[in-house]
């Protein structure tokens, strides 16, 4: 009799595990449809040539934790913002906010960094104030990018005087800089390996914008994802910050001190 009762109790318990209560809340993202996520080719964030980078590692872990099907693709940054706005793309990575972007995108922050100006040594620019007396300086920027406050002010000012050249990525800007078609470009820590190459290092200098670090995060399309779903994906990102996963990813590409400076300022 005790054996039968024990077997019955086990069967009831197993049934309870296999059929959760309808009242139990779903904490993870809704995986009833496949999602889309686009990355852009940008230094240590992602290299299409090697299929490696911070964004690749971050995306792999985020997708694993979500349990959802996510189709990952490669696009230009300008195209990514267009599709996020239309709702044709669910996610992208390492994005920064602006007043315009807040209208159609929300963010889950996971690191922050500063921006710098990379200039030719023969440009005569040694500080930001030098731009006022140099009317021939041409700046190169990646189409669809925004930066920190002072960097954006410089871009907008030079754009108004037709002194900005647009490119789809970093490599065309490096080439234009070496050919003296532009005399400067905006860079960030993910560009360090290329900037340290002898061909670039020998002819350039770095100037700080003296702006605070700018938060970067998972970009979520407001048109594609409901506020409730956005919060579920944001919770996954916060968990990755809290358990040290994001810090470990950054330490694969930067020394521990710089990784900590970029990640630890963002609190889950």
Buried (B, 14 or more C-beta within 10 A) or exposed (E): EEEEEEEEEEEEEEEEEEEEEEEEEEEEBBEEEEBBBBBBBBBBBBBBEEEBBBBBBBBEBBBEBBEBEBEBEEBBBBBBBBBBBEEEBBBBBBBBBEEEBEEBBBBBBBBBBBBBBBBBEEBEBEEBEBBEEEEEBBBBBBEBBBBBEBBBBBBEBBEEEEBBBBBBBBEBBBEBBBEEEBBBBBBBBBBBEBBEEEEBEEBBBEBEBEBEBBBBBBBBBBEBBEEEBBBBBBBBBBBBBEEEBBBBBBBEBBEEEBBBBBBBBBEB
